[in-house]
Amino acid sequence: MGSRPVGREAGENPHVVTMLGKPGCHLCDEALAVIGRVCADLGVRYEVRDITVADPEEKEEYWEKIPVTFVDGEQHDFWRVSEKRLREALG
């Protein structure tokens, strides 16, 4: 999984969405599908970070909540991603 930035050309929506998840997580796959669709529609860059290689504090805080979604560094959602809420946060 690693950290991989995706999307957004210069001059488009300045927000950044980050998903913290782990390989083989079906909820992470579902969340990523929503994030990818919304970010593509709105011209927003997103990145995926692997919690299995995160620092110990981050693992402790978020392990039971993955996938965790952040918008501009602030926690937005966990377990499931609401397409409607994500669009509102990025609009």
Z-matrix of the N, CA and C atoms (Angstrom, degrees):
N
C 1 1.462
C 2 1.520 1 108.46
N 3 1.324 2 120.22 1 -60.38
C 4 1.458 3 122.17 2 177.15
C 5 1.509 4 113.50 3 59.22
N 6 1.305 5 116.19 4 -169.30
C 7 1.459 6 121.47 5 175.62
C 8 1.513 7 107.33 6 -105.21
N 9 1.321 8 116.07 7 120.94
C 10 1.464 9 118.65 8 -178.63
C 11 1.512 10 110.14 9 -138.97
N 12 1.329 11 116.71 10 111.24
C 13 1.458 12 119.44 11 176.27
C 14 1.520 13 110.46 12 -73.56
N 15 1.305 14 115.65 13 142.23
C 16 1.454 15 120.94 14 -177.83
C 17 1.517 16 108.97 15 -140.50
N 18 1.319 17 116.92 16 149.17
C 19 1.462 18 122.17 17 170.47
C 20 1.519 19 115.25 18 80.39
N 21 1.284 20 116.23 19 178.80
C 22 1.453 21 131.09 20 173.78
C 23 1.518 22 115.27 21 63.95
N 24 1.282 23 114.24 22 121.94
C 25 1.458 24 122.92 23 172.62
C 26 1.519 25 108.06 24 -97.32
N 27 1.308 26 117.71 25 159.65
C 28 1.464 27 122.37 26 178.72
C 29 1.520 28 110.07 27 -54.91
N 30 1.325 29 116.93 28 137.85
C 31 1.453 30 121.88 29 176.90
C 32 1.509 31 113.84 30 90.36
N 33 1.322 32 117.89 31 -5.94
C 34 1.452 33 120.37 32 178.43
C 35 1.527 34 109.66 33 -89.72
N 36 1.316 35 116.91 34 -168.70
C 37 1.456 36 123.68 35 -177.00
C 38 1.536 37 110.62 36 -50.51
N 39 1.336 38 118.10 37 125.89
C 40 1.459 39 121.10 38 -173.42
C 41 1.533 40 114.80 39 -80.42
N 42 1.332 41 118.85 40 -5.77
C 43 1.463 42 120.83 41 -179.24
C 44 1.522 43 111.32 42 -68.57
N 45 1.340 44 115.29 43 159.87
C 46 1.456 45 122.21 44 174.79
C 47 1.526 46 107.50 45 -133.22
N 48 1.321 47 116.06 46 129.31
C 49 1.454 48 122.18 47 176.44
C 50 1.519 49 107.75 48 -105.38
N 51 1.328 50 117.00 49 133.84
C 52 1.454 51 122.30 50 176.92
C 53 1.517 52 108.27 51 -122.31
N 54 1.315 53 116.25 52 132.54
C 55 1.454 54 120.25 53 173.33
C 56 1.518 55 108.75 54 -113.33
N 57 1.319 56 115.99 55 127.15
C 58 1.457 57 122.67 56 176.17
C 59 1.519 58 106.84 57 -102.10
N 60 1.317 59 116.98 58 117.75
C 61 1.456 60 121.18 59 -177.14
C 62 1.509 61 110.64 60 -150.13
N 63 1.337 62 115.76 61 -162.65
C 64 1.461 63 119.80 62 177.77
C 65 1.519 64 109.58 63 -145.84
N 66 1.324 65 117.15 64 154.13
C 67 1.455 66 121.27 65 178.68
C 68 1.533 67 110.75 66 -60.76
N 69 1.334 68 116.06 67 142.47
C 70 1.448 69 120.94 68 176.67
C 71 1.518 70 115.06 69 80.45
N 72 1.314 71 117.74 70 7.20
C 73 1.467 72 122.78 71 -178.89
C 74 1.529 73 108.52 72 -93.29
N 75 1.346 74 116.82 73 114.51
C 76 1.467 75 118.91 74 -177.53
C 77 1.520 76 112.36 75 -66.31
N 78 1.347 77 118.23 76 -33.33
C 79 1.471 78 119.89 77 176.59
C 80 1.526 79 110.53 78 -66.27
N 81 1.333 80 115.89 79 -35.03
C 82 1.470 81 119.88 80 177.74
C 83 1.523 82 110.26 81 -65.50
N 84 1.322 83 116.52 82 -41.45
C 85 1.467 84 120.43 83 178.43
C 86 1.529 85 110.68 84 -62.02
N 87 1.338 86 116.43 85 -43.14
C 88 1.467 87 120.83 86 178.74
C 89 1.525 88 110.88 87 -64.26
N 90 1.335 89 116.13 88 -44.08
C 91 1.463 90 120.41 89 179.79
C 92 1.526 91 110.67 90 -63.17
N 93 1.318 92 116.81 91 -41.79
C 94 1.460 93 120.78 92 -178.86
C 95 1.524 94 111.50 93 -64.17
N 96 1.318 95 117.30 94 -34.97
C 97 1.466 96 120.20 95 177.57
C 98 1.527 97 110.14 96 -63.27
N 99 1.327 98 117.51 97 -42.30
C 100 1.472 99 121.33 98 178.30
C 101 1.526 100 110.08 99 -66.69
N 102 1.320 101 115.86 100 -47.51
C 103 1.469 102 120.22 101 -179.19
C 104 1.524 103 110.22 102 -60.00
N 105 1.315 104 117.61 103 -45.80
C 106 1.464 105 121.11 104 -179.83
C 107 1.516 106 112.18 105 -60.07
N 108 1.311 107 116.44 106 -43.96
C 109 1.477 108 121.34 107 -179.19
C 110 1.530 109 110.53 108 -65.01
N 111 1.334 110 117.40 109 -48.81
C 112 1.463 111 121.35 110 -177.87
C 113 1.528 112 110.38 111 -64.78
N 114 1.330 113 116.69 112 -45.96
C 115 1.464 114 119.84 113 -178.39
C 116 1.525 115 111.59 114 -64.73
N 117 1.317 116 117.38 115 -37.71
C 118 1.470 117 120.08 116 177.28
C 119 1.526 118 110.43 117 -64.28
N 120 1.326 119 116.14 118 -43.18
C 121 1.466 120 120.28 119 179.84
C 122 1.527 121 112.45 120 -63.13
N 123 1.337 122 116.15 121 -37.36
C 124 1.463 123 120.41 122 -172.96
C 125 1.527 124 113.77 123 -100.89
N 126 1.324 125 118.18 124 -1.09
C 127 1.458 126 120.62 125 -179.73
C 128 1.514 127 112.97 126 69.05
N 129 1.330 128 116.16 127 39.73
C 130 1.464 129 121.87 128 -177.96
C 131 1.527 130 109.14 129 -108.06
N 132 1.316 131 116.17 130 138.87
C 133 1.463 132 121.46 131 176.35
C 134 1.527 133 108.39 132 -79.20
N 135 1.328 134 116.42 133 142.99
C 136 1.460 135 119.71 134 174.02
C 137 1.516 136 109.66 135 -136.87
N 138 1.321 137 114.47 136 159.42
C 139 1.454 138 120.52 137 178.42
C 140 1.520 139 108.75 138 -138.98
N 141 1.312 140 115.34 139 155.26
C 142 1.451 141 122.51 140 179.03
C 143 1.520 142 107.45 141 -119.60
N 144 1.330 143 115.86 142 128.23
C 145 1.467 144 120.79 143 178.67
C 146 1.514 145 109.45 144 -118.06
N 147 1.312 146 116.55 145 140.35
C 148 1.459 147 124.69 146 -177.63
C 149 1.527 148 109.66 147 -91.00
N 150 1.325 149 116.56 148 116.00
C 151 1.467 150 120.88 149 -178.47
C 152 1.526 151 111.91 150 -67.57
N 153 1.327 152 117.67 151 -22.39
C 154 1.465 153 119.06 152 -178.52
C 155 1.523 154 112.39 153 -69.38
N 156 1.331 155 117.05 154 -14.97
C 157 1.466 156 120.29 155 176.71
C 158 1.532 157 111.01 156 -116.73
N 159 1.331 158 116.86 157 15.02
C 160 1.467 159 121.85 158 179.35
C 161 1.528 160 109.59 159 -77.47
N 162 1.323 161 115.41 160 167.04
C 163 1.458 162 118.98 161 177.46
C 164 1.536 163 109.16 162 -69.67
N 165 1.331 164 117.79 163 157.26
C 166 1.471 165 121.73 164 -175.36
C 167 1.532 166 114.52 165 -56.77
N 168 1.317 167 118.15 166 -37.33
C 169 1.467 168 120.44 167 179.09
C 170 1.526 169 111.10 168 -65.29
N 171 1.312 170 116.33 169 -41.93
C 172 1.456 171 120.85 170 179.58
C 173 1.530 172 110.40 171 -66.32
N 174 1.324 173 117.10 172 -40.98
C 175 1.460 174 120.79 173 176.72
C 176 1.523 175 110.49 174 -59.66
N 177 1.312 176 115.61 175 -46.83
C 178 1.471 177 120.08 176 -178.13
C 179 1.526 178 111.23 177 -61.95
N 180 1.312 179 117.08 178 -42.33
C 181 1.462 180 121.10 179 -176.89
C 182 1.527 181 113.05 180 -72.31
N 183 1.328 182 117.77 181 -37.44
C 184 1.460 183 120.09 182 -168.63
C 185 1.534 184 115.88 183 -113.45
N 186 1.332 185 119.44 184 -9.20
C 187 1.462 186 121.24 185 -173.04
C 188 1.527 187 112.86 186 -52.36
N 189 1.316 188 118.00 187 -44.53
C 190 1.467 189 121.95 188 -177.30
C 191 1.529 190 112.93 189 -80.53
N 192 1.317 191 117.91 190 -1.07
C 193 1.465 192 121.65 191 -176.19
C 194 1.524 193 113.38 192 -111.57
N 195 1.327 194 119.03 193 -4.37
C 196 1.460 195 119.39 194 -173.76
C 197 1.519 196 111.71 195 -64.99
N 198 1.306 197 115.27 196 146.24
C 199 1.460 198 128.07 197 -2.49
C 200 1.530 199 111.25 198 -74.22
N 201 1.307 200 114.59 199 142.42
C 202 1.462 201 121.60 200 176.66
C 203 1.526 202 107.37 201 -112.09
N 204 1.329 203 115.93 202 131.78
C 205 1.455 204 121.49 203 -178.89
C 206 1.521 205 109.40 204 -110.31
N 207 1.328 206 115.60 205 134.30
C 208 1.462 207 122.64 206 177.06
C 209 1.520 208 108.61 207 -119.83
N 210 1.303 209 116.64 208 142.02
C 211 1.460 210 122.14 209 172.35
C 212 1.517 211 106.30 210 -117.59
N 213 1.309 212 115.90 211 118.72
C 214 1.466 213 122.25 212 -178.21
C 215 1.528 214 111.68 213 53.14
N 216 1.338 215 115.97 214 39.63
C 217 1.455 216 121.28 215 175.76
C 218 1.513 217 115.80 216 85.00
N 219 1.325 218 118.38 217 -6.38
C 220 1.467 219 122.18 218 -179.82
C 221 1.526 220 108.93 219 -103.60
N 222 1.349 221 116.50 220 134.78
C 223 1.460 222 119.42 221 179.73
C 224 1.519 223 110.10 222 -59.30
N 225 1.320 224 115.29 223 131.78
C 226 1.462 225 121.93 224 -177.26
C 227 1.531 226 111.39 225 -112.63
N 228 1.316 227 118.21 226 -49.57
C 229 1.461 228 123.73 227 -177.30
C 230 1.520 229 109.46 228 -146.42
N 231 1.339 230 116.02 229 164.31
C 232 1.454 231 120.87 230 169.18
C 233 1.519 232 108.74 231 -147.34
N 234 1.333 233 115.91 232 159.54
C 235 1.463 234 126.74 233 -174.55
C 236 1.523 235 112.97 234 66.97
N 237 1.299 236 118.24 235 -56.70
C 238 1.471 237 121.89 236 179.74
C 239 1.529 238 108.74 237 -129.60
N 240 1.312 239 116.30 238 152.70
C 241 1.458 240 120.77 239 176.68
C 242 1.518 241 107.86 240 -111.27
N 243 1.318 242 115.13 241 121.87
C 244 1.460 243 120.86 242 175.43
C 245 1.519 244 108.28 243 -84.09
N 246 1.331 245 116.08 244 118.15
C 247 1.467 246 119.09 245 -179.95
C 248 1.526 247 110.52 246 -59.86
N 249 1.320 248 116.70 247 -42.29
C 250 1.453 249 121.01 248 -179.06
C 251 1.535 250 111.59 249 -61.73
N 252 1.334 251 116.79 250 -47.72
C 253 1.473 252 120.49 251 179.84
C 254 1.526 253 111.51 252 -63.93
N 255 1.331 254 116.53 253 -39.10
C 256 1.460 255 119.51 254 -179.78
C 257 1.529 256 110.32 255 -66.66
N 258 1.323 257 117.16 256 -43.61
C 259 1.469 258 119.65 257 177.59
C 260 1.530 259 111.08 258 -60.27
N 261 1.328 260 117.13 259 -41.40
C 262 1.464 261 120.93 260 179.34
C 263 1.522 262 111.12 261 -63.95
N 264 1.322 263 116.99 262 -40.65
C 265 1.463 264 121.01 263 -179.39
C 266 1.530 265 111.55 264 -66.48
N 267 1.331 266 116.36 265 -30.16
C 268 1.468 267 120.43 266 -176.09
C 269 1.539 268 112.98 267 -96.94
N 270 1.337 269 116.94 268 -8.94
C 271 1.463 270 120.90 269 -174.45
C 272 1.493 271 114.97 270 -75.13
